[in-house]
Amino acid sequence: MSIPSPSPELGHHSDGETSPFLSREPSDPLAPSQPEDSDGQNSGLPKSTRLRLLITLIVILLSFEIGGQLITGPMVRVIETIACDNYWRRHDPARLPATGLLPEHLCKIAPVQVEVATIKGYSDLLEGLLCAICAIPYGILADRYGRRRAIRLTVPGFLLNALITNSVLWFSNALPLPAIWLAAFSWIIGGGPSVALIVIWTMLADLTTDAQRATLFFRVGLVSQIASFFASAISSGLMTVNPWIPLLGGCGTVMIGLCCALSLPETMNTVSKTAESEQPLSDEPLSTCECSLGSEPVHRVLLSKIVRLIRPYLFIFNRRLLLLLFSFGTVQVAQTSSSFLTQYISTRFTLTLARAHFLTSFHMAITIPVFLFLLPLLSNKVLYSLSLPRRDLQVARFSDIALILGSLGIGLSPSIVLLIPSICLHATGAGFSIVTRSLVTALVKREETARLYSAIELMQMMGGVLGSLCFTNAFNSGLRMSGIGAGLVWILGSLLYALVGIALAFVRV
């Protein structure tokens, strides 16, 4: 069960509760006009309800963030323990202790780590693929039947995912480890965490004005980073006692957030009804319209639908936008290397997974001052003489350089002394996606923003799936080489970040 970080970027996928997941073309005559509130808020909700909804949404996001951090490291440790036990049971049963767990240093051999990376990597691949496939139909459902119904449908999917995952790990003597891959198919029910997070951020965006929105997202993102740091530290400490404690605690924390989701009110229906009442009726009878549509040949109807689907996205075929979309997808591929960081540190430097997991929390700790001080300093003090798009472009380039050097340092570091500064340097590039999203938004018209974000989300989903597939095999190859070869994933990641740097060099604003 993997929970993606509820990044504030997701909040920009919609201009509000009433904007569709799969946006229609602005000129589409079938699209009902939506009434605009002067405050940018849903006028159908009273202030007290709006405040309660805002608090509930933030609690859900934090529960996802904290639960995800509690689950990640312990799950790797449990999978490693099972794989290690199976390996020595086959090759040297005498090493198995009469009671308790195997000493962790016996689990750092290449065959065990390759199996762990394969199980976890392909699990992430399948989950990402299923989430990407299911996002479209559940997005349509959320458009048609409401956000509340869409997010409620994700609850049984989460429960089934947790049940399958924990059952396979708990009954490891009877069930093979690859059976954990079946948990990914639970996201067919509800669309998984991606749909849940997009719906939550969409509703959150609808509760704020344009002026308040950026500040709220920034604060929620900052609180999420702080919560991640402490959750990671707590998880590392509990892992030394028993990895099942933080693993089950993380699942419970996510479930608390899902229970809160059941209490969310619906905000879309109020506006939709208002829009329908204000929509002028067509002078042409409905029966006449249906007959005229029915008289069209099937292939022409399909062709016209395809054209109508593609036409709103033709604005993307612009050199600057294509370069930036390439950057989003490539960065997402490179960032999948982070899912192997704990295992890499543990294997390369012969540390327990608990200590390795604690070291990775330095990355989250550094992102806090990056968002709080470094990015505002660069934008408002160092680059104040430039226009806003040029500031974003320069900050994106600086962030990419930090990602290049940080990834290269992680892959080549011969000791912990050099690894920690490399992790910190990599963390200073954490603002890349946010500033790049701000930049690309400034290059399109306001009515094109939702469609642009749909394209970005698609590129990121494709990048995540491709990265899971490629880097799982690359990490396994690196483990067989040992030494510096174990850092092959981060060396390849630095090359991908370098490609992004080349793309950004050709962007002109």
N, C-alpha and C positions, 0 to 999 in steps of 0.2 A: 504494500500500500504506500504509494508515494504521493505526497501532496506538494504541488508546485508552490513556490513563494508567491503570495498575493501581492505582486508588484503594483505600485501606483500607476504604472503604465496602462494597466488594464482599464483603469478608470476612463480612459480617453476613447474607448471603443464605441462610445455612444454619446450623442449630444444630449441625451436625456432619457427618461423612462419611456417616452413615447416614440423615440426613434427606433426603427427596426434593426434587428441584427443583420439581416440581409437587405440593405437599403435599396429602395427603388430609385429610379432616375427622377430627379426633381421635376421634370416635365411630364412625368407619367400621369396620364389623366385618371388612372385607376387609383392613384395614391390619394387618400383623404388628407385634406389640409388640417394641420394641427394648430390649435390656438396657442398663442405664445403668451406666457405670463410675463409681465414686466420685470418681475424679480427672477425669472428663470426657474421658478419653482412650481410644483404642482399645486394649483390653487384649490384643488379638490380635497386636500389634506389639511386638517387643523394643525396649529402650531405644536400642540402637545403630542399628537400622533407623529408628526414629522421628527420631533426630537427623539421620541422613543425609537422610531425606525432607524434614525442615524446612529444611536447608541448600539442598537441590536446589530446593525451591519458591521460596525467596528469590532464588536465582540466576536462576531463570526470570523472576520478576517484575522484577528489576533489568535483565535483558537486554531485556525488553519496553520498559521505561522508557527506557533508554539508546538502544536501537535506534530507538524512535519519535522521540526528540529529534534523533537524527542524520539521520533521513530527512526530516522535515517541511520545514524551510527549503530544503535543497538541491533537493527535488522541485519546489517552487514556482519556484525559479530555473531549473531545466531546462525546465519547462513554459513559463516566460516567454521563455526564449531561443528555443525552437522557435516559439512564437506570434509573437514579434518578427521572427524571420527570415522566416517566411511572409508577414507583413504587408508588410515592406519589399521582399520579392521581387515582390510583386504591385503595389505602388504606386510604388516608387522603387528599382530594383535598383542604381542607382549608389551608394547608401549602404552596400551590402554590402561588407565588407572582403574582400580577396583571400584572407587567411588569418585564422584565429582567430575569436573571437566578436565580435558587435556590441557597441559601447559600451553600457553598461547604461542610460545616460540616454536613449538613443533608444527604450528599451522602456517608458518611463513614460507614454506617451500613452494616452488613454482606450480606443481600440479594442483595443489589446493587453491592457491590464489587465482589460477586460471579458471577453475570451476566456479569460484565465487564471482569473479568478474563476468563470466558468461551468464550465470543465473541472473545476476542483478542487471547486467547490461541489456539482455534480451527482454527482461521484464519491463524495464523502462521503455524499450523500443515498442513493445506491443501496447503498453498503456498510452504512449504518445500517439501511436497510429490510430488506436480505437477512439481516443479523445478527438483527434482531428476529423475522423470520419463522421462521428456522431454530432459534432458541433453544428453542422448545417441543419439536419432535421430538427434538432432540439432548439436551434435558433428560430426556425420557422414556427415551431410550437409556441415558443415564448412570445413571438410576435402576435400570434393569432389568439392564444388563450390566456396570455398574461404571464408576468414574471414569477409571481408567487407559485403558480402551478408548475412552472418549469423547474424552479429550485427545489420544490417538494419532491419532484420525481428523482432528484439526485440522491435523496436520503437512502432508499433501498439499495441503490448501487454502491454507496459507501459501505453500508452494512454488509452486503454480500462480499465486497472486496476484502474487508477486514476479516470476515469469517473464513474465506478460502485461504488467505495468506497465513493467518495465525494457525489454522488447522493443519496446513502442510508443515509448518515449522514445528508445531507442538507434537504432532504424530509422525515425526520424521522416520521412525523405525518402520512404519507401515506405508508411508507415502514418499515417493521420490521427490527430490528437490525441484526438478523441472515442472512438477505439477503446480508450482507457484505461478507459472505463466498463465494458468487458467484464470487467475484473479483479474487479469486485464480485461477479460470479456464481461466483467461486471459493469464496466463503464457503458455498455450498450444500454443499460437501464439508467436513464437520466443524463448521459453524456459526460459524467465524471467531473473532476475538479475544475477543468477548464471552463465548462459551461456554468458551473456554480459561481466561479470567480467573476466571469464576465457579467452574469446577471447581477451579482452583488455590487460590482463597481458601477454598473449602469444605474442601478437604483440609488447608489450613493451620490452619483453625479447629478441626479435629478433633484436632490434635496438641497443643493447649493446654488448660489448665483455664480455667474462667470467670474466675478471678482473673488469670491470665497473659495472656488473650486481648487485652484492651484495650491492655495495655502493649506486647505484641508488635506489634499492628497500628499503634500509634502510632510505634514505632521503625522499622518497615518503611516506613511512610509518610514519616517524616522522612528516612531514608536515600534513599528514592526521589526526594524533592525535591532533596536535595544532588546526587545522581547526575544528575538532570535539568538542574540549573544548569551543572554542568561539561560534560555532553554537549552542551548548547546552545552553550556558549562554544567548545568544540572544533569543533563543526559550523560555527560562524560563521567561525572561523579557516581551516578547510579549504576553505570555499566560495570564499574569495579566490584560492585556488590552482586548484581545479577542483571544481565542485559534485558531480561524479560520485564523488569520493573519499569524502565522508561519506555519500552516498546508498547506495553499495554497501557501505560499512562498516557502516551501520545495518542493512541487510538481512542481512549476515553475522552481526551481533550477535544479531538476532532468531533466526536459524537455530541459533546456538549454544544459546540457551535452549530451542528446540524439540527439539534433540538431547538435552538434559538431561531433557526431558519423557518421552522414550522409556524412560528408566531408572526412572521412578517405579513403585513397587510398588503393588499393589491393597490397599486397607485395608477396602473395603466387604464383600468376600466372607466374611471371617472372622466379622464381626458378624452378617451375614445368615444364615450357617449356624447360628450359635448361636441366633439368634432362631427359625429354623425348627425346630430341635430342641426348643426350649422351648415352641413354639406347640402348645396342645392340639388334638388332632384332633377334627373335628366328628363328632357321633354320627350325623349324617345321611349316607348314602352319597353319593358324588360323582355317581353316575348320577342319583340322585333330584333333586339340585340342578340338574343340567343340564337335566333334563326339565322342571322347573318353570319354569326361565328360558326354555326354548324355547317353552313354551306361551303366553307373553305376546305380545300383538300388537306389531308392530314400532314403531308410533308411541308406544305406552306405554313401551316400553323406552327409546326415544330421549328421551322427555320425562322419565323418571325419571333418566336419566343427566345431562340438562341441569340438573335441579333439584339433584341431588347435587353438580354442579360449581359451581353458583352459591351454594348455601346456606352453605358455609364462609366466603364472603366478604361476607355480609350485615352483619357487624359494621363494615365500612368505612363504611357509610352513616350516619355520625355527623358532626355539624357540624364538630367540631374536626378529625377525621381528613380529611374532605373538603377543608377549607381548607388543611391541611398537604400533602395530595397535590397540590392545585392549585399550591401553592408549589413543590414538587419539579419538576413538569412545566414550569411557567413559567420557573423558573430555568434549567432545561436548555435551553429555547428561547433564552433570552438569552445563555447561555454559548457557543452556537455561533458568536457573533460573534468569539470568540477565535481561531478558525481563520483569520480574515482579518486579524489584527492585524499580522503581518509585512508582508503586501502593502500594507496601509493605510499603515503608517509609511513604507515605501519610496516609495510613490506620492505621498503627501501632502507629505512633507518632502524629496523628491528625494534619497533615500539609496540606497546599494546594498543589495541584499537581505541581504548578509552583515552589514552594520552594523545593519540593521533587526532581523534575527534576534537579534543580540547584545543589542539594547535590550529585546527581549521576555524575555530571560533575567532581567532585573531583577524581573519578576513572580514567577518561581520563587524568586529569591534572597530576596525579602521574605517569602514564605510560610514560610520556615524559622523566623525568629524569631516569626512569628505563631503557629505551632503550638507552638514551644518556650517562649515567654514570654507573649505577649499573651493567648491564650485561657486558659491556667492562671491568669494574674493576674486576669482578669475573673471567672472562675468561682470561684476560691478566696479571693480577697482583696476585690475590689470588691463582689461579689454574694453573699458568704458567708452573709448572714442569710436568704436566700431558700431555698425548697425546691429540690431538684435540677431538677424540670421547669420551674419558674419561672426558674431560672438559665439553662437552655438556651434558653428562650423569649426572654429579654432579650438573650442573646448573639447569637441568630439575628437579632433586630431590629437590633442594632448592626452586625452583619455585612452585613445588607441595606442599611443606610444607606451603608456604605462602598462597596458595589457600585453603588448609585445614583449617588453623587457621583463615583466613579472612572470609571464608564462615560460619564457626562456630560462629565467633564473630558477623557477621551480623544477624544470626538467633537468637542468645541469648541476644543481646544487649538490656538492659532495657531502655536506654536513648540515645539521639542524641550524647551526650558526648562520649559514648563508640562506637556508630555506626560509626562515622567518621573515627577513627583510624582503625576500622575493614575494612572499605571500602578501605582505603589507603593500608593496609596490603594485602588485596586481589589483589590490583592493582600491587603490586610488583611481583606477579606471572604471569603477562601478557606475559612474554617471553616464557612461557612453550612450546607452539605449535611451535614457530620458532626454538628454540634450539633442540627440539625433532625431528623436520623435518631434521635439519642439522645432527643430530646423525644417524637417520635411513638411510639417504642418504649415509653416510660413510660406511654403512654395506653392500651395494650392488654394483654391477658393474655399470659402467656408462650407458651401453646400457639397463640396467634394471630400470633406474631411472623413466622414463615416466610411465611405468607400475606400479611401486611402488606408484607413486603419484596418479594414477587412483584408486588404492586400498584405499589409504588414504582418497581421496575425497569421495569414496563410504561409508567408515566407518563414516565419518563426517556427510554426508547426512542422513544416517540411525540414527546416534546419535541425530541429530537435530530433526528429525521426532519423534523418541521415547521420547526425552526429552519434546517436546511440549505436547505430549499426556499425559505423566505421571505427569509432573509438573503442568499442568493446573488443574488436579484433586487434586493433593497434595496441591496446593495453595488454592483451594476452601475449602478443608477440614481444612486447617490451619486457614482460616478466620472464620470458624464456631467455632473453639476452642478459638479464640482470645488470647491476651497476648502473651506469648512465643510461643504458638502453631501457631501463625501467621507466625513465621519464620521456619515452618516445611520444606519448600522448600530448605532453605539454610543449614539446619541441614542434610537433605538427600544429598544435594550437597557435603557437607564436607565428608560424608561417601563414596561417589563415588570417590572423590579425594583421600581418604585413600586407596581405592582399587587400584587406579593408582599407589600410592606410593608402595604398596606391589608388583605390577607387575614390577615396576622399580628396586626394590630391587633384583629381580632375573635376571636382565639383566647384562651380563658381556661383556665387550669390551676390 
